[in-house]
Amino acid sequence: MNTLFCLVSRQAMANVLPVLMYKPKNVVLFTTLEEKKSADNLEKLFKSKDFNVLRKDNLNAYNYVAFKDVVKNELSKFQEDVWLNVTGGTKLMALAAYEAFVEKDRNIIYCNTENNEIIYLFPELKTEQLKLNLSIEDYLNAYGYELLEIKSHDVKEEYFELFAYLYQNNLIQKFTVFLDNFRSQSAVDSNLKTFNDKKDKIFSIQKTVSAVLLFIKDKKYKFTDDRFLKGEWLEYFIQWSLKKQNITPDVGVKIKSSSDVENEIDIMFIKNYQLNLISCKSGRRNDPNRDIYEIETLRNIAGGTFGKAFLVTAAPLTEPILKRAEDLKIKTFTVESIHIPEFQ
């Protein structure tokens, strides 16, 4: 493939995936005035990877004859190995471009993001699985976002050892309740030095001058401060869960939009060429209703309907909140209901 014609739409991945997979020398973007911003984002990304990008802007998406003539005219400028990605644009744009390429006996493909495959539509019908490296930064750039920061959480092996021990001994739920009570008591008593599990007598916490110690039966875990125990543990727990699924996520990802609006996502990873955003809420006194709408906004901004959003809470959610999450197509997990979330 020497040249790939792309019909621009707001679902950027439909054009990004074939370009990064086949690596054509030239990428030609056909776009309407309404999708100029999307085309700008694609052009910036493709040029950063040394593709030669050409554009046909301000096209009329609903003038079939005129759009077909534009495609035919551009097609005449290239003498060899020109392909059409017919995935984007409006239906009329796709039909007009398809007809122009069929008349010239040129290759036509469709990017099926649902099944992670490229469908060869013309001249021979066949499929090929998507196979490429897609970074989070590339994904975000395609939607006009700048990656500002990924917090360097130094994952200590003892954190994962702790979770494995809790999981093997069926203590995750009790651990969650204990830490929530510890955080509540710490808010009341800022000078709290010791905290014990009065009900089950399994856990205890001791603060020293240089460390915070967590005791679980005969086990001892040492922390430099109490941030892990007051909330960060849940993000590490999700990391551990994802690691067991051979997924390596980024934690504490800060992004900025083209309008300089900054947002931070607790956990982010790409699976099956889809962006997955996870919001972690470890305390019972958070507002899950607000959390759901916050991550829905982030999902829509970062990836449109092609992205996935999850809300992970330590405490059970109420039925009304679960219903709202379902309506918003946000999957919810609680530590109480499952031990190892399956993010699919």
N, C-alpha and C positions, 0 to 999 in steps of 0.2 A: 504494500500500500504506500503510494507516494503522496497522495492528497486525499483528505477526508472533508467532505462537505457536512456541516452540522447546522441543524435548525435549532435556534436558541429558544429555551423556555426557562422557567424558574426552577425546574428540577435539573440542577446543574449536573448531577451525577450521570444522567443519561448521555451526556456528551463527554464528560471527564473520563469515565471508565474506558470507552473505546479508544480515545486518544492516547491515554497512558498505556493501554495494553498493546496497541498496534504501532504506536510511535511513528506516525506519518511525518514526512518532511514538511508538508503544508497543511494548515487547518484553515478552512474557510467558514466563517460564521455568518449565517443569514439571520437577521434580527429585525424586529419591528421597533417602533419608537417606544412602545410600552416595555419592551424587554432590553432596552439599552443598558441598564445597570447590570443585568445578568450577563450580557455580552462583555461588558467592561471587566467583570470579575473573571470570566473565562479567559479573556485575552491576557490579562495580567498573569494568571496562573500558567497558561501555556507558554508565554514568552519567557517566564522565569525558568522554564525547562527547555529553552532553546528551540521551540517550534516556531516556524514561520507562520504568523497569523495574518490572515486577510479578512476584511469585513465588507459585508453589504448591509448597510443600515437603512433605517426608516422605511422598511418595506411594508406593503399593505397585506396583512395576514388573510384578508378575505377577498382579494382580487385574484382569483385562480389563474386567469390567463396571464396577467402581468407578472405574477410571481413565477410561473412556469417559464416565461420568457427570460427573466433574470437568471434563473438557474441554468437554462440552456446557454445563455450568453457567457456565463462564468465557466461552464463546462467546456466551451469551445476554446478557452484559453489554456487548457491543460491537455497534453497529448497522450499521457500515459498513466495508467493505474490510478484512476480517480474513483473513489468510493463515496457513497451517500449513507450517512447515518440518519435514518428517517424517524428516529424516536421522538425528537422534540418538535417545537412549533405547534401551530394549530392543525386540525385535521385537514383543512384545505391546503395549507402549506405542504404538509406531508404528502398528500395526494398529487399535488402539482409537481413536486420534486421527484416523486416516485415515477410518474409518467415520463418526465423529461429524461431520467436515467434509463428507463426501459427502452425508450426510443433510440438511445445511443448505445444500448447493450452494455451498460456499465453496472458494476456491483452495487447492491443495496443491502444494508444490514439494519437490524433493530436490536437495541440493547434492552434485554428483558431483566430488569433489576430484581424482579420477584423470584426468579429461579437462578439468578447469577449466571446468565448465559448471553451469548451473542447469537441471534438468529439470522442466518443468511437467507434473505428473501428472494434475491434474484442475482444471477440467473439460475442458481440451484438452491433448493431448500434444504438446509441442514443447520445444525447447532454446534456451538463451541462454548465450553465453559469459560467464564471470566478467569483470567489468571494475571494478576498484576500486584504490585505493592502500592498501597494507598495509605499515606500517612494522615494523621489527624490534622496536621497543618495544611496539607493539600486540600483536604475536605473542607476545612473552614475557609480557606482562601477562595475556594470555588463559590462560596456563598457570600463573599465580601467581608469576611472576618479576619482580623489579625490575631495571631496567637501571641499573647504578651508574656505569659509565664506558666510554667508547670512547677508547682512546689516540689522541692526535692525532699520528699518524705523519705528519710533513711529507714527503710524497712528493716527492722531488726529481726533476726531469725527467731528470737525468743517470743516475739509477738505471735508468730505462726505456731510455735510450739504451744503457746498458751491456748490458742483457739483449737488446736488439735486435741489437747487434753480436755478442754471443756466439751468439745463435740463428742469425743469418745466416751465421756462419763455422763453425757446427757445433762450438762450443767449450763448450757447457753442461756436458757430462759431465766434461771435463778441468778446467773451472773448479771444479766440485764437489769433485773429488778434491784439487785444489790447496788449496782453502780448508779442507778437512778436515785435511789435513796441517799447514797453518798453525796451526790451532787446537790440534792435538795438540802441536806444537812450542812454542807459546806457553804451554801448561800446564806444560811442562818448564822453559822458560826465560822467566821473567816479565819479563826485561829485553831480550827479543828486539827488535832494531832493524831488521833486514833479513831477508827470507825469499825464496828464489828457487826457481823451478821447475826443479829439476836434471834432470828427465827430458826434458821437451819444450822447455824454455827459452822458454816463451811468457809466463809470468806472473812478476811479482816484486812484493814489498811493501817499502816503506820507511817507517819511522816517524820523524817529525821532532818538534820540540818542540810544534808547533801543529797537526799534521795527520798523517794516515795516507794514503800514496799507493799506489795500485794501478796497475801498468803492465802493459798487454797489448800486446805488440809495440810499435807506435809510438803507442799510445793511453795517456792518463794520466787517472786518476780520483782525486778528492780527497775524503777523509772527515774529519770532525772527530775521530772516534775509531775504534776497531776493532770496535765492536759489529756493524756491518753485515757485516763480513767474517767474524765469528765465529759468525754464526747468523741475524741479522735479514734477511739477503739473501733467504732463502727465502720469507719472508712477502711481501716486496716483489716477488719473482718471481711469486708466485701472484697478487698484485694486478695485475701487468702482464698475466699470462695471462688473468685475468678481464676486464680492461679491453678486451682484444682481442675478447672475446665480448659487449661492451656491458653488462657487469655491474660495478657499483661496490660492492665489499664494505666492511664495517666491520672494522677490525683491532684486536686486543687488547680484546675486549669482556668486561667484568666484570659478572657478574649475581649476584643474591642471591635465595635461595628464601624462602618464607614462614617457614621454620624458621631463617633467618639463616645458611644455608650459602652461602658464596661460591665461585664458580668463574670461571675465565677461559678464553675460547675465542680461539684465535689469529686466526681469520678467520670471519666470519659474513655471510651474505647471504640474500636471499629471491629465489627464482626459481620462477615458476609457482605462486606462493602457498604455497610450501614453504620451510621453514627449512633452510638448509644450513650445517653446521658443519665446519670444516676444522682439523685439527691438523697443524702443520708441524714436522718434525724434521729438522734440517739435518746433524746429526753421525752418524757411524757408531757411536758409543759409547752411543747411547740404547737404551732397552729397548722395542722396537716392541710386544712382547706387552703390556706395561703401558700403552703409549700407546693401543692398540686398545681396551682395556677402559675407559680413562679417557674416551675420546671417545664410546664406546657409552653410558656412564652419562650423559654430558652430553646426548647426543641424546635419550635416553629421558626425561630430566628436562625438557628444554626443549620438546620437541615430540612426544613419544610416537612411534608408528610413522609419523606423518605427516612427521617430519623426516628429513633425510638426513645421513649422516656420512661424512667422507673423512679418510684419513690420507695425508699427502704426506711422503715421506722422500727424503733425498739418496742414501742407500745402498739397494741392492737388499734386499728382504725374503726371508727363508727360506721354503721351501715350507710348513712347518707354520704359520708366521705368516700367510701368504697364505690358507691354508685356513681358519684361524680367522676371519680378516677376512671371508672369503666367507660363512661360517656366520652371522656376526653382521650380515651385509648392510652391511658397511662397504667402500666402494670405496677401493682403494689406488692411488697413483700414485708413481712415482719419477722423478727428473730423468733418470736413466740410461735409462729405458725410453721415455719420451716427453718432448717438449720443451714442448708447450703442453697442459696437462691440459684435458680437456673435462669440466666438471662438469655432468653431466646426470642 
